[in-house]
Amino acid sequence: MSAGEVLVVGNGPAANRFVERLHHHGHRGGVTVLGAEPGAAYNRVLLTSVLDGTLPPDALALPAPPPGTRLHTGVTVTRIDRGRRLVHTRDGAAHPYDTLVLATGARPVLPEIPGVPAGGASPERGVLALRTLADAERLGRTPPLNAVVLGAGPLGVEAAAALRRAGHEVALVHRGPHPLDRRLDSVAGTLLTRRLEGMGVEVHCGRQAAEHHHGKLVLDDGRVLAADVVLLCTGAAPETGLARRAGLTVRSGVVVDDLLRTDDPRIHAIGDCAEHPGDAAGHLEPAWEQAETLARHLTGADVRHRGTRQVTRLRVPGLDLVQLGRGGPGTTDGADGTELFTFTDPARGRYARLRMQGERITDAVLMGLPRAIAAVSRLYELGLPVPSGRLELLLGVAPAEEGELPDDAVICRCNNVTKHTLAEACRAGAHDLPAIAAATRATTGCGGCTDAVRALCGTFRPSEGTDTP
């Protein structure tokens, strides 16, 4: 099927990447993008960098769409007419399509708190969600105050740390037994709690908000927290209302196959709104890979999306924590023939848990081990066997098994910068970190890739007296 006129609903990272790759792979038809937010596309995963002033808001901007793309921002899509292949918007416009791509993202899940108006967030009462750049800018401009963050998933932990770095007094409230309890076992959770408390964050786990009054939040145990602002980081859900109203199959997300198709062959879905069995929502890597696969498919390539290896890196400067795979703390040693290897050094805040099958990592958690994080992540992403000297590997004594990184290996996850992109920038004259950052945006997010970028670009530089790197 020729893609023809392509209409994209959404203007976030997934949509932005898809439109760029569609143009790259030679699509010659029309492309229209309908974005709900009023401004240009930006990198949502870096919002917490705006909270603490690490990045100015304009640094989150994603590349402008290719020439010829019809971009409409501040537009609300109300319904899809599948029979006539039209998408209707609130302003009365109707946009035709031959191929429709849904990239509607996710919406925050907001708890009902007595004292907060229906809907969960109320900026005028100091209750905010953190989902848009406007949310981050509003908080980033706020003078130091008492802030309470509800929810200690990755976003809540990152936001609490960012607000503390910005000079706010911060309390982190979480209903689970410890921060990131869906990803970390109790040992790692305890170490993470200590690190947050060492930063000056007051951590309250096993607690929920019972009532909100102006300037204070009452917990379910009766404790009262000073709260000039309450930041809701209580989860997100795929934005599927448009697809559901159009009669498409929806479970937690819009169900898609390996061609990212819904049950209407002319309608595809990518990013956080899509549900593919090989991916987990809330991560940029699946969204970018889905965008690449769909762009290639619509321009004639024989490709399938088989899923993405999940890597979760906490974006908190000075806190080295990564989770690989989908395994949770409840998975036990010996299940399905797996082997479990753990290392604990609480005095130095170091912890590792590797779960392996056939000598290859199926999931892992590493904390406080920056060299091991780099080596183990490389083994996981390349599907390489774990060396027999596992303790030496974790302590950085033994290198990972040799294996050349492929050109499409993502080095900077915040900005989706691949090894190939870094190589091209270095060969074009970017020979120090500021120049590389300016050319590729690598290292400008959480900064966790800085050492890897520096090392890789050292190998790309031409040797003295030669013409080739």
FITOR-265318 format. One record per residue (C-alpha): residue number from 1; residue in three letters; x, y, z. Coordinates in nm, 3 decimals, always signed. Each point is the difference from the previous one (the first is absolute). Layout:
<pts>
[NUM, ala, [X, Y, Z]],
...
</pts>
This chain:
<pts>
[1, met, [+0.000, +0.000, +0.000]],
[2, ser, [+0.134, +0.343, -0.094]],
[3, ala, [+0.006, +0.238, +0.294]],
[4, gly, [-0.141, +0.283, -0.213]],
[5, glu, [-0.121, +0.287, +0.219]],
[6, val, [+0.127, -0.064, +0.353]],
[7, leu, [-0.175, +0.163, +0.294]],
[8, val, [+0.159, -0.011, +0.344]],
[9, val, [-0.201, +0.074, +0.314]],
[10, gly, [+0.245, +0.112, +0.267]],
[11, asn, [+0.317, +0.209, +0.001]],
[12, gly, [+0.215, -0.160, +0.270]],
[13, pro, [+0.332, -0.185, -0.033]],
[14, ala, [-0.153, -0.304, -0.174]],
[15, ala, [-0.181, +0.211, -0.260]],
[16, asn, [+0.301, +0.226, -0.053]],
[17, arg, [+0.230, -0.296, -0.054]],
[18, phe, [-0.245, -0.174, -0.234]],
[19, val, [-0.043, +0.303, -0.226]],
[20, glu, [+0.377, +0.052, -0.023]],
[21, arg, [+0.063, -0.368, -0.083]],
[22, leu, [-0.288, -0.010, -0.251]],
[23, his, [+0.165, +0.287, -0.187]],
[24, his, [+0.343, -0.165, +0.035]],
[25, his, [-0.123, -0.323, -0.157]],
[26, gly, [-0.140, +0.174, -0.305]],
[27, his, [-0.371, +0.059, +0.058]],
[28, arg, [-0.122, +0.237, -0.270]],
[29, gly, [-0.363, +0.043, +0.099]],
[30, gly, [-0.147, +0.263, +0.226]],
[31, val, [+0.051, -0.003, +0.377]],
[32, thr, [-0.222, +0.185, +0.248]],
[33, val, [+0.061, +0.013, +0.376]],
[34, leu, [-0.268, +0.101, +0.250]],
[35, gly, [+0.138, +0.089, +0.344]],
[36, ala, [-0.210, +0.081, +0.305]],
[37, glu, [+0.261, +0.214, +0.177]],
[38, pro, [+0.051, +0.355, -0.131]],
[39, gly, [+0.378, -0.011, -0.052]],
[40, ala, [+0.253, -0.204, -0.191]],
[41, ala, [+0.090, -0.360, +0.083]],
[42, tyr, [+0.230, -0.056, +0.297]],
[43, asn, [+0.169, -0.283, +0.189]],
[44, arg, [-0.237, -0.082, +0.284]],
[45, val, [+0.241, -0.227, +0.189]],
[46, leu, [+0.220, +0.300, +0.083]],
[47, leu, [-0.271, +0.199, +0.181]],
[48, thr, [+0.167, -0.047, +0.338]],
[49, ser, [+0.311, +0.172, -0.138]],
[50, val, [-0.212, +0.315, -0.034]],
[51, leu, [-0.112, -0.026, +0.364]],
[52, asp, [+0.352, +0.044, +0.134]],
[53, gly, [+0.124, +0.234, -0.275]],
[54, thr, [+0.244, -0.254, -0.143]],
[55, leu, [-0.152, +0.069, -0.341]],
[56, pro, [-0.193, +0.304, -0.123]],
[57, pro, [-0.342, -0.084, -0.148]],
[58, asp, [+0.110, +0.065, -0.358]],
[59, ala, [+0.276, -0.263, +0.036]],
[60, leu, [-0.272, -0.267, -0.002]],
[61, ala, [-0.111, +0.093, -0.352]],
[62, leu, [+0.004, -0.284, -0.252]],
[63, pro, [+0.103, +0.058, -0.363]],
[64, ala, [-0.249, +0.187, -0.216]],
[65, pro, [-0.198, -0.223, -0.238]],
[66, pro, [+0.139, -0.044, -0.353]],
[67, pro, [-0.091, +0.263, -0.261]],
[68, gly, [-0.344, -0.050, -0.144]],
[69, thr, [-0.150, -0.143, +0.320]],
[70, arg, [-0.329, +0.165, +0.090]],
[71, leu, [+0.018, +0.056, +0.376]],
[72, his, [-0.305, +0.115, +0.195]],
[73, thr, [+0.053, +0.064, +0.373]],
[74, gly, [-0.254, +0.079, +0.270]],
[75, val, [-0.249, -0.226, -0.180]],
[76, thr, [-0.236, -0.240, +0.177]],
[77, val, [-0.109, -0.305, -0.200]],
[78, thr, [-0.356, -0.103, +0.082]],
[79, arg, [-0.074, -0.303, -0.218]],
[80, ile, [+0.110, -0.228, -0.282]],
[81, asp, [-0.234, -0.074, -0.290]],
[82, arg, [+0.146, -0.331, -0.118]],
[83, gly, [-0.249, -0.044, -0.283]],
[84, arg, [+0.084, +0.334, -0.166]],
[85, arg, [+0.362, +0.001, +0.129]],
[86, leu, [-0.033, +0.338, +0.170]],
[87, val, [+0.122, +0.130, +0.335]],
[88, his, [-0.213, +0.274, +0.154]],
[89, thr, [+0.126, +0.270, +0.235]],
[90, arg, [-0.172, +0.223, +0.252]],
[91, asp, [+0.040, +0.307, -0.222]],
[92, gly, [-0.223, -0.164, -0.263]],
[93, ala, [+0.274, -0.107, -0.240]],
[94, ala, [+0.011, -0.342, -0.166]],
[95, his, [+0.338, -0.146, -0.104]],
[96, pro, [+0.011, -0.284, -0.256]],
[97, tyr, [+0.238, -0.292, +0.017]],
[98, asp, [+0.108, -0.309, -0.187]],
[99, thr, [+0.204, -0.115, +0.300]],
[100, leu, [-0.075, +0.117, +0.353]],
[101, val, [+0.261, -0.025, +0.278]],
[102, leu, [-0.114, +0.040, +0.359]],
[103, ala, [+0.277, +0.135, +0.226]],
[104, thr, [-0.222, +0.143, +0.271]],
[105, gly, [+0.231, -0.090, +0.289]],
[106, ala, [-0.121, -0.042, +0.356]],
[107, arg, [-0.186, +0.203, +0.258]],
[108, pro, [+0.080, +0.029, +0.371]],
[109, val, [-0.197, -0.220, +0.240]],
[110, leu, [-0.114, +0.237, +0.273]],
[111, pro, [-0.125, -0.118, +0.339]],
[112, glu, [-0.314, +0.132, +0.164]],
[113, ile, [+0.106, +0.199, +0.304]],
[114, pro, [-0.254, +0.164, +0.231]],
[115, gly, [+0.047, +0.373, -0.023]],
[116, val, [+0.113, -0.010, -0.363]],
[117, pro, [-0.263, +0.071, -0.269]],
[118, ala, [-0.108, -0.287, -0.225]],
[119, gly, [+0.265, -0.074, -0.259]],
[120, gly, [+0.286, -0.028, +0.247]],
[121, ala, [+0.216, +0.298, -0.101]],
[122, ser, [-0.080, +0.359, +0.098]],
[123, pro, [+0.283, +0.248, -0.071]],
[124, glu, [-0.182, +0.282, +0.180]],
[125, arg, [+0.002, -0.216, +0.315]],
[126, gly, [+0.360, -0.106, -0.045]],
[127, val, [-0.073, -0.354, -0.122]],
[128, leu, [+0.177, -0.081, -0.326]],
[129, ala, [+0.078, -0.292, -0.228]],
[130, leu, [+0.328, -0.026, -0.187]],
[131, arg, [-0.081, -0.095, -0.356]],
[132, thr, [+0.065, +0.302, -0.221]],
[133, leu, [+0.272, +0.257, -0.049]],
[134, ala, [-0.239, +0.264, +0.134]],
[135, asp, [-0.027, -0.200, +0.325]],
[136, ala, [+0.378, -0.013, +0.034]],
[137, glu, [+0.046, +0.369, -0.085]],
[138, arg, [-0.261, +0.101, +0.258]],
[139, leu, [+0.185, -0.188, +0.274]],
[140, gly, [+0.341, +0.104, -0.128]],
[141, arg, [-0.088, +0.366, +0.048]],
[142, thr, [-0.123, -0.052, +0.357]],
[143, pro, [+0.217, +0.137, +0.284]],
[144, pro, [+0.110, -0.250, +0.268]],
[145, leu, [-0.298, -0.138, +0.188]],
[146, asn, [-0.135, -0.315, +0.165]],
[147, ala, [-0.075, -0.261, -0.266]],
[148, val, [-0.162, -0.341, +0.038]],
[149, val, [+0.040, -0.255, -0.279]],
[150, leu, [-0.264, -0.274, -0.008]],
[151, gly, [+0.123, -0.322, -0.159]],
[152, ala, [+0.350, -0.148, +0.001]],
[153, gly, [+0.020, -0.163, -0.339]],
[154, pro, [+0.283, +0.116, -0.231]],
[155, leu, [-0.164, +0.338, -0.070]],
[156, gly, [-0.076, +0.067, +0.366]],
[157, val, [+0.352, -0.085, +0.115]],
[158, glu, [+0.154, +0.212, -0.276]],
[159, ala, [-0.236, +0.291, +0.074]],
[160, ala, [+0.064, -0.012, +0.376]],
[161, ala, [+0.377, +0.002, -0.054]],
[162, ala, [-0.027, +0.283, -0.255]],
[163, leu, [-0.214, +0.217, +0.228]],
[164, arg, [+0.245, -0.057, +0.285]],
[165, arg, [+0.292, +0.103, -0.222]],
[166, ala, [-0.195, +0.315, -0.083]],
[167, gly, [-0.009, +0.093, +0.369]],
[168, his, [-0.351, -0.113, +0.097]],
[169, glu, [-0.084, -0.188, +0.319]],
[170, val, [-0.128, -0.330, -0.138]],
[171, ala, [-0.206, -0.288, +0.142]],
[172, leu, [-0.054, -0.312, -0.212]],
[173, val, [-0.315, -0.199, +0.083]],
[174, his, [-0.050, -0.350, -0.138]],
[175, arg, [-0.262, -0.264, +0.071]],
[176, gly, [+0.246, -0.286, -0.060]],
[177, pro, [+0.260, -0.134, +0.244]],
[178, his, [+0.286, +0.192, -0.162]],
[179, pro, [+0.069, +0.217, -0.306]],
[180, leu, [-0.014, -0.186, -0.333]],
[181, asp, [-0.150, -0.304, +0.176]],
[182, arg, [-0.128, -0.143, -0.329]],
[183, arg, [+0.356, -0.012, -0.131]],
[184, leu, [+0.225, -0.043, +0.303]],
[185, asp, [+0.012, -0.256, +0.278]],
[186, ser, [+0.014, +0.108, +0.363]],
[187, val, [+0.382, +0.012, +0.014]],
[188, ala, [+0.032, +0.235, -0.297]],
[189, gly, [-0.306, +0.194, +0.117]],
[190, thr, [+0.158, +0.061, +0.340]],
[191, leu, [+0.323, +0.120, -0.161]],
[192, leu, [-0.194, +0.234, -0.228]],
[193, thr, [-0.193, +0.139, +0.298]],
[194, arg, [+0.327, +0.072, +0.180]],
[195, arg, [+0.139, +0.180, -0.303]],
[196, leu, [-0.310, +0.217, -0.033]],
[197, glu, [+0.006, +0.083, +0.371]],
[198, gly, [+0.370, +0.084, -0.036]],
[199, met, [-0.100, +0.255, -0.265]],
[200, gly, [-0.241, +0.158, +0.248]],
[201, val, [-0.323, -0.159, -0.128]],
[202, glu, [-0.240, -0.104, +0.275]],
[203, val, [-0.135, -0.345, -0.096]],
[204, his, [-0.339, -0.130, +0.123]],
[205, cys, [-0.077, -0.351, -0.130]],
[206, gly, [-0.308, -0.209, +0.069]],
[207, arg, [-0.201, +0.321, +0.015]],
[208, gln, [-0.270, +0.171, -0.208]],
[209, ala, [-0.147, +0.348, -0.015]],
[210, ala, [-0.315, +0.020, +0.211]],
[211, glu, [-0.091, +0.367, -0.037]],
[212, his, [+0.132, +0.321, -0.151]],
[213, his, [-0.033, +0.350, +0.141]],
[214, his, [+0.158, +0.317, -0.125]],
[215, gly, [+0.367, -0.028, +0.093]],
[216, lys, [-0.011, -0.346, +0.156]],
[217, leu, [-0.061, -0.366, -0.078]],
[218, val, [-0.138, -0.244, +0.256]],
[219, leu, [+0.119, -0.361, -0.030]],
[220, asp, [-0.208, -0.306, +0.087]],
[221, asp, [+0.186, -0.042, +0.330]],
[222, gly, [-0.095, +0.353, +0.106]],
[223, arg, [+0.340, +0.155, -0.066]],
[224, val, [-0.019, +0.351, -0.147]],
[225, leu, [+0.256, +0.108, -0.261]],
[226, ala, [+0.063, +0.360, -0.099]],
[227, ala, [-0.098, +0.015, -0.366]],
[228, asp, [+0.015, +0.326, -0.192]],
[229, val, [-0.015, -0.224, -0.306]],
[230, val, [-0.102, -0.363, -0.045]],
[231, leu, [+0.144, -0.167, -0.309]],
[232, leu, [-0.194, -0.304, -0.121]],
[233, cys, [+0.229, -0.266, -0.150]],
[234, thr, [-0.248, -0.281, +0.048]],
[235, gly, [+0.029, -0.177, -0.332]],
[236, ala, [-0.114, +0.033, -0.359]],
[237, ala, [-0.246, -0.183, -0.222]],
[238, pro, [-0.001, -0.031, -0.381]],
[239, glu, [-0.217, +0.265, -0.165]],
[240, thr, [-0.244, -0.227, -0.183]],
[241, gly, [-0.330, +0.188, +0.000]],
[242, leu, [+0.019, +0.095, -0.367]],
[243, ala, [+0.078, -0.357, -0.107]],
[244, arg, [-0.269, -0.145, +0.224]],
[245, arg, [-0.265, +0.234, -0.139]],
[246, ala, [+0.105, -0.104, -0.351]],
[247, gly, [-0.067, -0.365, +0.083]],
[248, leu, [+0.363, -0.115, +0.002]],
[249, thr, [+0.108, -0.277, +0.237]],
[250, val, [+0.131, +0.145, +0.326]],
[251, arg, [+0.126, -0.180, +0.309]],
[252, ser, [+0.235, +0.208, +0.213]],
[253, gly, [+0.116, +0.163, -0.327]],
[254, val, [-0.099, -0.007, -0.365]],
[255, val, [+0.076, -0.357, -0.107]],
[256, val, [+0.247, -0.025, -0.290]],
[257, asp, [+0.176, -0.284, -0.184]],
[258, asp, [+0.361, -0.027, -0.121]],
[259, leu, [-0.073, +0.256, -0.274]],
[260, leu, [-0.137, +0.237, +0.265]],
[261, arg, [-0.346, -0.042, -0.156]],
[262, thr, [-0.324, +0.018, +0.191]],
[263, asp, [-0.288, -0.220, -0.113]],
[264, asp, [-0.063, +0.264, -0.268]],
[265, pro, [+0.286, -0.053, -0.249]],
[266, arg, [+0.008, +0.371, -0.084]],
[267, ile, [+0.048, +0.105, +0.363]],
[268, his, [+0.323, -0.053, +0.194]],
[269, ala, [+0.104, +0.092, +0.355]],
[270, ile, [+0.344, +0.069, +0.149]],
[271, gly, [+0.143, +0.124, +0.328]],
[272, asp, [-0.166, +0.003, +0.339]],
[273, cys, [-0.352, -0.040, -0.139]],
[274, ala, [+0.088, -0.327, -0.176]],
[275, glu, [-0.007, -0.347, +0.152]],
[276, his, [+0.248, -0.244, -0.159]],
[277, pro, [+0.084, -0.328, +0.177]],
[278, gly, [+0.374, +0.062, -0.026]],
[279, asp, [+0.003, +0.349, +0.150]],
[280, ala, [-0.071, +0.181, +0.325]],
[281, ala, [-0.169, +0.339, +0.003]],
[282, gly, [+0.171, +0.302, +0.149]],
[283, his, [+0.338, -0.045, -0.172]],
[284, leu, [+0.140, +0.197, -0.291]],
[285, glu, [+0.201, -0.282, -0.155]],
[286, pro, [-0.307, -0.205, -0.105]],
[287, ala, [-0.165, +0.314, -0.138]],
[288, trp, [+0.303, +0.084, -0.213]],
[289, glu, [+0.040, -0.356, -0.124]],
[290, gln, [-0.370, -0.019, -0.081]],
[291, ala, [+0.028, +0.327, -0.190]],
[292, glu, [+0.295, -0.133, -0.200]],
[293, thr, [-0.172, -0.330, -0.081]],
[294, leu, [-0.325, +0.166, -0.107]],
[295, ala, [+0.180, +0.257, -0.216]],
[296, arg, [+0.190, -0.277, -0.179]],
[297, his, [-0.314, -0.210, -0.041]],
[298, leu, [-0.198, +0.288, -0.150]],
[299, thr, [+0.281, +0.066, -0.249]],
[300, gly, [+0.011, -0.358, -0.124]],
[301, ala, [+0.247, -0.186, +0.222]],
[302, asp, [-0.076, -0.353, +0.121]],
[303, val, [+0.040, +0.057, +0.375]],
[304, arg, [-0.166, -0.108, +0.323]],
[305, his, [+0.011, +0.143, +0.351]],
[306, arg, [+0.092, -0.281, +0.239]],
[307, gly, [+0.031, +0.203, +0.317]],
[308, thr, [+0.269, +0.198, +0.180]],
[309, arg, [+0.245, -0.088, +0.273]],
[310, gln, [-0.112, +0.203, +0.299]],
[311, val, [+0.253, +0.222, +0.175]],
[312, thr, [-0.109, +0.235, +0.279]],
[313, arg, [+0.265, +0.245, +0.121]],
[314, leu, [-0.086, +0.238, +0.280]],
[315, arg, [+0.078, +0.356, -0.110]],
[316, val, [+0.141, +0.131, +0.328]],
[317, pro, [+0.352, +0.147, -0.014]],
[318, gly, [+0.234, -0.188, +0.229]],
[319, leu, [-0.238, -0.294, +0.047]],
[320, asp, [+0.102, -0.296, -0.216]],
[321, leu, [-0.304, -0.226, -0.026]],
[322, val, [-0.114, -0.207, -0.296]],
[323, gln, [-0.255, -0.276, -0.053]],
[324, leu, [+0.026, -0.235, -0.296]],
[325, gly, [-0.287, -0.212, -0.127]],
[326, arg, [-0.343, -0.045, +0.151]],
[327, gly, [+0.076, -0.218, +0.300]],
[328, gly, [-0.136, +0.121, +0.332]],
[329, pro, [+0.106, -0.062, +0.358]],
[330, gly, [-0.238, -0.298, +0.033]],
[331, thr, [+0.171, -0.222, -0.258]],
[332, thr, [+0.192, -0.281, +0.173]],
[333, asp, [+0.321, -0.184, -0.071]],
[334, gly, [-0.050, -0.318, -0.196]],
[335, ala, [-0.325, +0.108, -0.167]],
[336, asp, [+0.000, -0.126, -0.358]],
[337, gly, [+0.360, -0.114, +0.030]],
[338, thr, [+0.134, +0.345, +0.091]],
[339, glu, [+0.304, +0.074, +0.215]],
[340, leu, [+0.011, +0.289, +0.245]],
[341, phe, [+0.321, +0.181, +0.098]],
[342, thr, [-0.004, +0.277, +0.262]],
[343, phe, [+0.258, +0.233, +0.149]],
[344, thr, [-0.068, +0.227, +0.297]],
[345, asp, [+0.224, +0.267, +0.155]],
[346, pro, [-0.235, +0.218, +0.209]],
[347, ala, [+0.282, +0.196, +0.167]],
[348, arg, [+0.097, +0.145, -0.340]],
[349, gly, [-0.351, +0.004, -0.148]],
[350, arg, [+0.078, -0.269, -0.257]],
[351, tyr, [-0.234, -0.275, -0.115]],
[352, ala, [-0.043, -0.231, -0.299]],
[353, arg, [-0.247, -0.271, -0.090]],
[354, leu, [+0.048, -0.185, -0.328]],
[355, arg, [-0.246, -0.260, -0.121]],
[356, met, [+0.134, -0.220, -0.279]],
[357, gln, [-0.117, -0.277, -0.223]],
[358, gly, [+0.254, -0.187, -0.211]],
[359, glu, [+0.272, +0.239, +0.125]],
[360, arg, [-0.186, +0.297, -0.148]],
[361, ile, [-0.165, +0.274, +0.203]],
[362, thr, [-0.379, -0.001, +0.002]],
[363, asp, [-0.033, +0.280, +0.254]],
[364, ala, [+0.218, +0.189, +0.246]],
[365, val, [+0.015, +0.281, +0.252]],
[366, leu, [+0.326, +0.183, +0.072]],
[367, met, [+0.056, +0.289, +0.238]],
[368, gly, [+0.313, +0.191, +0.095]],
[369, leu, [+0.212, -0.191, -0.254]],
[370, pro, [+0.052, +0.234, -0.296]],
[371, arg, [+0.263, -0.211, -0.179]],
[372, ala, [-0.205, -0.316, +0.048]],
[373, ile, [-0.311, +0.178, -0.128]],
[374, ala, [+0.178, +0.083, -0.324]],
[375, ala, [+0.141, -0.353, -0.042]],
[376, val, [-0.313, -0.192, +0.100]],
[377, ser, [-0.226, +0.225, -0.210]],
[378, arg, [+0.221, -0.072, -0.298]],
[379, leu, [-0.021, -0.378, +0.058]],
[380, tyr, [-0.377, +0.023, +0.033]],
[381, glu, [-0.058, +0.215, -0.307]],
[382, leu, [+0.226, -0.213, -0.223]],
[383, gly, [-0.127, -0.331, +0.142]],
[384, leu, [+0.354, -0.108, +0.093]],
[385, pro, [+0.085, -0.263, +0.265]],
[386, val, [+0.103, +0.115, +0.346]],
[387, pro, [+0.370, -0.066, +0.080]],
[388, ser, [+0.075, -0.263, +0.263]],
[389, gly, [+0.163, +0.263, +0.224]],
[390, arg, [-0.328, +0.162, +0.096]],
[391, leu, [+0.118, +0.170, +0.316]],
[392, glu, [+0.298, +0.143, -0.187]],
[393, leu, [-0.237, +0.126, -0.267]],
[394, leu, [-0.215, +0.181, +0.258]],
[395, leu, [+0.302, +0.151, +0.172]],
[396, gly, [+0.143, +0.125, -0.328]],
[397, val, [+0.308, -0.224, +0.021]],
[398, ala, [-0.081, -0.211, -0.307]],
[399, pro, [-0.127, +0.147, -0.327]],
[400, ala, [-0.317, -0.120, -0.165]],
[401, glu, [+0.028, -0.258, -0.273]],
[402, glu, [+0.127, +0.160, -0.315]],
[403, gly, [-0.267, +0.077, -0.253]],
[404, glu, [-0.011, +0.288, -0.245]],
[405, leu, [-0.292, +0.232, +0.059]],
[406, pro, [-0.223, +0.013, -0.308]],
[407, asp, [-0.041, +0.336, -0.173]],
[408, asp, [-0.361, +0.027, +0.114]],
[409, ala, [+0.085, -0.053, +0.369]],
[410, val, [-0.152, +0.288, +0.199]],
[411, ile, [+0.269, +0.170, +0.209]],
[412, cys, [-0.194, +0.304, +0.126]],
[413, arg, [-0.344, -0.126, +0.100]],
[414, cys, [-0.137, +0.342, +0.093]],
[415, asn, [+0.041, +0.124, -0.358]],
[416, asn, [+0.012, -0.328, -0.197]],
[417, val, [+0.355, +0.059, -0.126]],
[418, thr, [+0.151, -0.310, -0.160]],
[419, lys, [+0.359, -0.108, -0.041]],
[420, his, [-0.028, +0.079, -0.373]],
[421, thr, [-0.116, +0.357, +0.071]],
[422, leu, [+0.290, +0.054, +0.241]],
[423, ala, [+0.247, -0.138, -0.252]],
[424, glu, [-0.126, +0.231, -0.273]],
[425, ala, [+0.019, +0.303, +0.230]],
[426, cys, [+0.355, -0.083, +0.112]],
[427, arg, [+0.117, -0.055, -0.356]],
[428, ala, [-0.157, +0.333, -0.096]],
[429, gly, [+0.218, +0.181, +0.255]],
[430, ala, [-0.175, -0.025, +0.337]],
[431, his, [+0.301, -0.106, +0.207]],
[432, asp, [-0.097, +0.101, +0.356]],
[433, leu, [-0.310, -0.046, +0.213]],
[434, pro, [-0.145, +0.352, -0.051]],
[435, ala, [+0.030, -0.036, -0.377]],
[436, ile, [-0.149, -0.350, +0.007]],
[437, ala, [-0.286, +0.123, +0.217]],
[438, ala, [-0.068, +0.289, -0.236]],
[439, ala, [+0.004, -0.227, -0.305]],
[440, thr, [-0.199, -0.296, +0.135]],
[441, arg, [-0.156, +0.103, +0.337]],
[442, ala, [+0.176, -0.298, +0.162]],
[443, thr, [+0.085, +0.058, +0.371]],
[444, thr, [-0.253, +0.288, +0.024]],
[445, gly, [-0.263, -0.206, +0.180]],
[446, cys, [+0.075, -0.181, +0.326]],
[447, gly, [+0.373, -0.011, -0.077]],
[448, gly, [+0.023, -0.374, +0.067]],
[449, cys, [+0.149, -0.067, -0.343]],
[450, thr, [+0.289, +0.247, +0.032]],
[451, asp, [+0.273, -0.256, +0.064]],
[452, ala, [-0.124, -0.229, -0.278]],
[453, val, [-0.017, +0.290, -0.247]],
[454, arg, [+0.349, +0.117, +0.092]],
[455, ala, [+0.144, -0.351, -0.039]],
[456, leu, [-0.174, -0.073, -0.330]],
[457, cys, [+0.091, +0.329, -0.159]],
[458, gly, [+0.364, -0.058, +0.096]],
[459, thr, [-0.008, -0.307, -0.225]],
[460, phe, [-0.154, +0.197, -0.287]],
[461, arg, [+0.273, +0.267, -0.018]],
[462, pro, [+0.256, -0.039, -0.279]],
[463, ser, [+0.341, -0.117, +0.116]],
[464, glu, [+0.283, +0.245, -0.066]],
[465, gly, [+0.127, -0.038, -0.352]],
[466, thr, [-0.297, -0.201, -0.127]],
[467, asp, [-0.316, +0.086, -0.188]],
[468, thr, [-0.233, -0.254, +0.150]],
[469, pro, [-0.125, -0.038, +0.358]],
</pts>
